[in-house]
Amino acid sequence: MACGPASPEAKAPPPHAHHGHSPGHHGHAGGQHGQGPLVHRFGEAAEWSKEFDNPERDAWQKPAEIVALLQISPGMKVADIGAGTGYFEPHLSRAAGPSGKVLALDVEDGMVRHMQERMTRENLTNVAVAKVPFEDPQLPAGGVDRVLIVDTWHHISGREAYAAKLFAGLAPGGFVAVVDFTPEAKHGPPVEHRVPAEQTRKELASSGLTAEIATETLPEQYVVIGRKPAK
């Protein structure tokens, strides 16, 4: 499954995301790009938090812009796959509101414990933290309005099969936003492990999602939106 935020260094990371997000991360290049899966573990949450939650990250990650692209309405259920140390959770929690729900998902025990403690400490009562397998986000069938996958897509093994599971978990009209590093980015995984935006678009589209590269102003990354048909 996706994993937390990838390292913001243009070298092999010291994943998603995470965001979003959540590492422990297993990656996959779909057999089409670079050297294939980037496998990297992110077990030491306290150490990774210094990097993932560094205020300087905001300048290039632009969390407010990403959350705006998600068009979250109060009461929606949002899944953050590869949530890592919970970097995006305060933003998503506010957007979903008290009547909404945020699922903060990661593959690493350490990240899950860290997020559970953080959500309690920050009183983010509408956020539920859970550990999921590498290969399956375990979303409730048709039960999620939005899915966010930040700095994690390049860690996922078997991305087309994973995209099919995202499709199954999305409510009609819901969509997934994949945020990952461009080939030219100064941050991120080794260049040979990066997944181009067009490849990500094709991988999401393979599941039946209507996928397109979004317009944004991120200096290091692209955003691909994959929408499930309303009917």
C-alpha positions as CSV (number, residue, x, y, z in Angstrom):
1,M,0.0,0.0,0.0
2,A,0.9,3.6,-0.2
3,C,3.2,4.9,2.3
4,G,3.9,8.2,4.0
5,P,5.5,11.2,2.6
6,A,8.6,10.7,0.7
7,S,11.8,12.3,1.7
8,P,12.2,15.9,0.6
9,E,15.7,15.3,-0.6
10,A,16.6,14.5,-4.2
11,K,18.5,11.4,-3.2
12,A,17.7,8.0,-1.9
13,P,15.5,8.7,1.1
14,P,17.4,8.5,4.6
15,P,7.6,7.1,2.2
16,H,3.2,7.6,2.4
17,A,3.7,10.3,2.0
18,H,2.6,11.5,3.8
19,H,1.1,12.7,3.8
20,G,0.4,12.3,3.4
21,H,1.4,10.9,4.5
22,S,2.7,7.1,4.9
23,P,5.8,5.3,4.4
24,G,7.0,1.9,5.2
25,H,6.5,2.0,1.8
26,H,6.5,-0.2,-0.9
27,G,6.7,1.2,-4.3
28,H,6.1,0.3,-7.9
29,A,6.9,1.7,-11.2
30,G,4.3,-0.3,-13.0
31,G,7.0,-2.0,-15.0
32,Q,7.2,1.1,-17.1
33,H,9.5,3.6,-15.4
34,G,13.0,3.6,-14.0
35,Q,14.1,0.8,-11.7
36,G,10.7,-0.2,-10.5
37,P,9.4,-0.3,-6.9
38,L,11.1,1.9,-4.4
39,V,11.0,0.0,-1.1
40,H,11.8,2.1,1.9
41,R,10.9,1.8,5.6
42,F,9.9,4.7,7.8
43,G,9.7,3.1,11.2
44,E,11.2,5.8,13.4
45,A,8.2,8.2,13.4
46,A,9.8,10.7,15.9
47,E,12.8,11.1,13.6
48,W,10.8,11.3,10.4
49,S,8.5,13.9,12.0
50,K,11.4,16.4,12.1
51,E,11.4,16.2,8.3
52,F,7.8,15.5,7.4
53,D,6.4,18.1,9.8
54,N,9.1,20.7,9.3
55,P,7.3,24.1,8.7
56,E,9.6,24.7,5.7
57,R,7.8,21.8,4.0
58,D,4.7,24.0,3.6
59,A,6.5,26.2,1.0
60,W,6.8,23.4,-1.6
61,Q,4.0,21.0,-0.4
62,K,1.4,23.8,-0.3
63,P,-1.1,21.8,1.8
64,A,-3.8,24.5,1.6
65,E,-3.8,24.4,-2.2
66,I,-3.9,20.6,-2.2
67,V,-6.9,20.5,0.2
68,A,-8.6,23.1,-1.9
69,L,-8.3,20.9,-5.0
70,L,-10.0,18.1,-3.1
71,Q,-13.2,20.3,-2.8
72,I,-14.1,18.8,0.5
73,S,-17.5,19.7,1.9
74,P,-18.4,19.4,5.6
75,G,-19.7,15.9,6.4
76,M,-17.6,14.1,3.8
77,K,-15.5,11.1,4.5
78,V,-11.9,11.5,3.4
79,A,-9.1,8.9,3.3
80,D,-5.4,9.9,3.5
81,I,-3.4,7.0,2.3
82,G,0.2,7.0,3.3
83,A,-0.6,9.5,6.1
84,G,2.9,9.1,7.7
85,T,3.2,11.4,10.7
86,G,-0.2,13.1,10.1
87,Y,1.0,16.2,8.3
88,F,-2.2,16.7,6.3
89,E,-4.6,15.6,9.1
90,P,-5.2,19.0,10.7
91,H,-6.0,20.4,7.2
92,L,-8.3,17.6,6.3
93,S,-10.0,17.5,9.7
94,R,-11.0,21.2,9.4
95,A,-12.3,20.7,5.9
96,A,-14.4,17.7,6.7
97,G,-15.8,19.4,9.9
98,P,-17.3,17.8,13.0
99,S,-19.8,15.8,11.0
100,G,-17.2,14.5,8.6
101,K,-14.6,11.8,9.0
102,V,-10.9,11.5,8.1
103,L,-9.3,8.1,7.7
104,A,-5.5,8.4,8.3
105,L,-4.0,5.2,6.9
106,D,-0.5,3.9,6.9
107,V,1.5,0.7,6.7
108,E,3.9,1.4,9.5
109,D,3.2,0.5,13.1
110,G,5.4,3.4,14.3
111,M,3.6,5.9,12.1
112,V,0.2,4.7,13.3
113,R,1.1,5.0,16.9
114,H,2.6,8.4,16.3
115,M,-0.6,9.6,14.6
116,Q,-2.8,8.2,17.2
117,E,-0.9,10.1,19.9
118,R,-0.9,13.3,17.7
119,M,-4.7,13.1,17.0
120,T,-5.4,12.8,20.7
121,R,-2.9,15.6,21.6
122,E,-4.4,17.9,19.0
123,N,-8.0,16.9,19.7
124,L,-8.7,15.9,16.1
125,T,-11.7,13.9,17.1
126,N,-13.0,13.3,13.6
127,V,-9.8,11.5,12.5
128,A,-9.5,7.7,12.7
129,V,-6.1,6.2,12.4
130,A,-5.5,2.7,11.1
131,K,-2.8,0.4,9.8
132,V,-3.5,-1.1,6.4
133,P,-1.6,-3.7,4.3
134,F,0.8,-2.6,1.5
135,E,-1.4,-3.9,-1.2
136,D,-4.9,-2.8,0.0
137,P,-6.1,0.5,1.6
138,Q,-9.1,-1.4,2.9
139,L,-11.6,1.4,2.1
140,P,-15.2,0.7,2.9
141,A,-17.0,-0.2,-0.4
142,G,-18.4,3.0,-1.9
143,G,-17.9,4.7,1.4
144,V,-15.3,7.4,0.8
145,D,-15.9,10.7,-0.9
146,R,-12.2,11.7,-1.3
147,V,-8.9,10.0,-1.3
148,L,-5.6,11.8,-0.9
149,I,-2.3,10.1,-1.7
150,V,0.7,12.4,-1.2
151,D,4.3,11.5,-2.0
152,T,3.4,7.9,-1.9
153,W,2.3,6.7,-5.3
154,H,5.9,5.9,-6.3
155,H,6.1,3.5,-3.4
156,I,3.0,1.4,-4.3
157,S,3.5,-2.0,-5.9
158,G,1.0,-3.1,-8.5
159,R,-0.5,0.4,-9.0
160,E,-3.2,-0.5,-11.5
161,A,-4.5,-3.2,-9.1
162,Y,-4.3,-0.7,-6.3
163,A,-6.2,1.9,-8.4
164,A,-9.0,-0.7,-8.8
165,K,-9.3,-0.9,-5.0
166,L,-9.5,2.9,-4.9
167,F,-12.3,2.8,-7.4
168,A,-14.2,0.3,-5.3
169,G,-13.8,2.4,-2.2
170,L,-15.0,5.7,-3.7
171,A,-18.6,6.8,-3.5
172,P,-20.2,7.7,-6.9
173,G,-18.9,11.1,-8.0
174,G,-16.0,10.8,-5.5
175,F,-12.4,11.2,-6.5
176,V,-8.8,10.5,-5.6
177,A,-6.0,13.0,-5.8
178,V,-2.5,11.7,-6.3
179,V,0.3,14.2,-5.5
180,D,3.8,13.1,-6.4
181,F,7.2,14.5,-7.5
182,T,8.0,15.6,-11.0
183,P,11.1,14.3,-12.7
184,E,12.7,17.8,-12.3
185,A,11.9,18.2,-8.6
186,K,14.6,19.1,-6.1
187,H,12.9,17.1,-3.5
188,G,11.7,13.5,-3.6
189,P,12.9,10.0,-4.3
190,P,15.8,9.2,-6.7
191,V,14.8,10.3,-10.2
192,E,14.8,6.7,-11.6
193,H,11.9,5.9,-9.1
194,R,9.7,8.8,-10.0
195,V,6.4,8.2,-11.7
196,P,5.5,10.8,-14.4
197,A,2.2,12.5,-14.2
198,E,0.9,11.0,-17.5
199,Q,1.8,7.5,-16.3
200,T,-0.1,8.1,-13.0
201,R,-3.1,9.3,-15.0
202,K,-3.1,6.1,-17.1
203,E,-2.8,4.0,-14.0
204,L,-5.8,5.6,-12.4
205,A,-7.8,5.5,-15.7
206,S,-7.1,1.8,-16.0
207,S,-9.5,1.2,-13.1
208,G,-12.4,3.1,-14.7
209,L,-11.7,6.4,-13.1
210,T,-11.9,9.5,-15.3
211,A,-8.4,10.8,-14.7
212,E,-6.8,14.1,-15.6
213,I,-3.7,16.1,-14.7
214,A,-4.9,19.0,-12.5
215,T,-3.9,22.7,-12.8
216,E,-1.9,23.7,-9.8
217,T,1.1,25.9,-8.7
218,L,3.1,23.3,-6.8
219,P,6.8,23.9,-7.5
220,E,8.0,20.3,-7.1
221,Q,5.0,18.1,-7.8
222,Y,2.0,17.3,-10.0
223,V,-1.5,16.4,-9.0
224,V,-3.6,13.9,-10.9
225,I,-7.3,13.6,-10.2
226,G,-9.2,10.3,-10.8
227,R,-13.0,10.7,-10.5
228,K,-15.5,7.9,-10.2
229,P,-18.6,8.3,-12.4
230,A,-21.6,9.6,-10.6
231,K,-23.7,6.7,-11.8
